[in-house]
Amino acid sequence: MNRGMMLKLENLVQLHCACRQLHSLSYRKIHRTQWKPVKSSTYPMRPIQPHPQLWQTDTFISAVLSQCRLLATKEGKRPGKQKLPPIKPKIERQEVEIQQRMTAEDLARAMDKDIDHVFEALLLTGIDLDSLEPDSVLEEVWIKEVVKKSGMKYKWAKLKQEKVRENKDAARRPPADPALLTPRPPVVTILGHVDHGKTTLLDSLRKTQVAAMEAGGITQHIGAFLAAEDGVMKQTIESIQHAKNAKVPIILAINKCDKPEADPERVKKELLAHDVVCEEYGGDVQAVHMSALKGENLMALAEATVALAEVLELKADSTGLVEGTIIESRTDKGRGPVTTAIIQRGTLRKGCILVAGKSWAKVRLMFDENGKTVDEATPSMPVEVVGWKEIPSAGAEILEVESEQRAREVVDWRNYAEQQEKIKQDMEVIEAKQKEHKDAYKKERESLANLTWRQRKAALYKTNKHLIAMRSKERVESDRNVLPVIVKGDVDGSTEAILNILDSYNANDECELDVIHFGVGDISENDINLAETFQGVIYGFSVNANKSIQQLAAKKGIKIKLHNIIYHLIEDLKDELSSKLPPSVVEHIIGEASVLATFCVTVGKSKVPVAGCRVQKGQLDRKLKFKLIRNRDVVWKGFLTSLKNHKDDVQIVKTGMDCGLSLDKNIEFNIGDEIICYEEKEVEQTISWDPGF
């Protein structure tokens, strides 16, 4: 023991002895006489002292110190005693970030080893090393086995926020996978127009894609089928423009060729103005005359698609993470959100994590075009996917990610980016309004700069007098004529088609059209409550409203209008908009008369001008309104104070009869003036919006 420890021990012993001495002194004050025990003949006893004497303290201290010195001496003289070596810190194993479907080369790079190290670690496993290449994709079991045999521990790679901000979609696959870095194959655009009242794009494509999509990666951009009776419409031109921007080939599908008035040649000639030249006119665009309603020439369309795919040598890669495109989305009562998609790359299996737009899914079930359950979907295969958290939009791109956490991160980032973009647009509108108000305020102040404060106050009061006179509620009701609507469709494509038509609404000056909500699925109680709040109308396309919903809507006075044809829905919407317009007043002419002579009649103390007239057409009725026309200008409008035939007051004067009349206003008549008798009728107005069909 060192000297410091010995000194501390001595101090503690001295303190203990001092405490015992103080206790002994206090005891003696209380018991001054020393008690003596009674001697017994059986057990002789000797006197016992209750407390140790003072001399015992020094003896106790010396004994303790001697024992401490003895222990210190024995410890120091113990033979062969050495100090323990310092404890070495525990060496932590290196962590390796792994991902699904990593290649051997990727794994070696992540472990900071060469490729031979990975092959040596796989010697005693069941994998066939002869077929193993540096770019071969390893299964998850083999990846973990290699990491463990290398004395390392693995962890799943996480999506970094900085990486997502640089490339929002880079999270869908590992960047080093050579199977995913190959260029995407070109795609084919099929132009056409979908008649939503008879068939849908999905129903038509399902009959052709089974054969046409076997070439792999065929369709990505699908427009609308051209109607042979309608010619080239606006949506067809937009599809052509999208195809040119995407630099993809085109196949022309001319629909409704079963109708007698169909003229496919006119369609081909009109497309020449948009640089779409068919094979009949020396171009390279295939044209197929078809009928989606009767199913005519659908296989011809499939053969044309396959032929074009073979000419372009289109190939689809079945390895790597899944990529695809959503054709349609809907809500199923038993399955929830369901999407119909075409796989363009990779192989889709149960349990895959997918991201599309602002929604993600873990695939639970898959169905083919015949409604049968399938376990995997290869490229060019249309398939229904069940397991989406929310309904994605039609046309959205499907990307596979390695984990649910990454899917949530990608969706959260896309929502954040969209929110920021919306905030940016709102700020631009706010700044523009602020600038407009500021300029108007400066202009107003400049006009009042040279006035005194009394003159300025009077001028401002005169300017805003009409606003002060109106109540706020009355001003809101008089300024705005709005029709709030809620749109519900059976599938996402139908809802999108209806919204595209509503985007062309251009009669806001007559009645403002406000789409407060749209969605997919049957009409629910939330839709009723929302329509009640905004006093709107609910329009449903190919959806249902059960009896309880209809009773609730009738109780709250909400209109529910269900249709199965888009044209009928739009016509109903136009009628509803027209009903919101105030009726217009139309003048209906009853009779016409010309002034032949003028004279004055004294009535009381004043003279009243009187016109002598002859009725040229119809009849003059004293109860109706009249107007005086001079040189094609209306000089006066009002009622007659008197109407006489000769000297008799009459109510009606018919064609060819002469009469004298006076007005409710003193106006001098001229020979040749015209007197028109008319009545006003209120006529309902029609909205001027033309949706184009």
Salt bridges, closest charged atoms under 4 A:
GLU10 OE2 - ARG69 NH2 3.98
GLU95 OE2 - LYS153 NZ 3.72
GLU95 OE1 - LYS155 NZ 3.46
GLU97 OE2 - LYS155 NZ 3.98
GLU105 OE2 - ARG109 NH2 3.41
ASP106 OD1 - ARG109 NH1 3.10
GLU140 OE2 - LYS144 NZ 2.86
ASP169 OD1 - ARG414 NH2 2.39
ASP195 OD2 - LYS256 NZ 3.69
GLU229 OE2 - LYS256 NZ 3.72
GLU229 OE2 - LYS259 NZ 2.82
GLU265 OE2 - LYS268 NZ 3.63
GLU270 OE2 - ARG266 NH1 2.95
ASP275 OD2 - LYS244 NZ 3.88
GLU280 OE2 - LYS268 NZ 3.20
GLU323 OE2 - ARG172 NE 3.88
GLU323 OE2 - ARG173 NH1 2.83
GLU323 OE1 - ARG184 NE 3.61
ASP332 OD2 - ARG330 NH1 3.34
ASP375 OD1 - LYS350 NZ 3.57
GLU376 OE1 - ARG349 NE 3.52
GLU384 OE2 - ARG206 NH2 2.81
GLU384 OE2 - ARG330 NH2 3.30
GLU384 OE1 - ARG335 NH1 3.81
GLU397 OE2 - ARG184 NH1 3.32
GLU402 OE2 - ARG406 NH1 1.95
GLU404 OE2 - LYS362 NZ 3.80
GLU404 OE1 - ARG408 NH2 3.44
GLU418 OE1 - LYS358 NZ 2.33
GLU512 OE1 - ARG480 NH2 3.40
ASP522 OD2 - LYS333 NZ 3.85
ASP527 OD2 - LYS488 NZ 2.76
ASP527 OD1 - HIS517 NE2 3.90
GLU532 OE1 - LYS556 NZ 3.13
ASP572 OD1 - LYS561 NZ 2.97
ASP572 OD2 - HIS563 NE2 3.01
GLU576 OE2 - LYS559 NZ 3.13
GLU576 OE1 - LYS561 NZ 2.75
GLU587 OE1 - LYS627 NZ 2.92
GLU587 OE2 - LYS637 NZ 3.06
ASP658 OD1 - ARG614 NE 2.73
ASP673 OD2 - ARG630 NH2 2.96
GLU679 OE2 - LYS681 NZ 3.95
GLU680 OE2 - LYS625 NZ 3.44
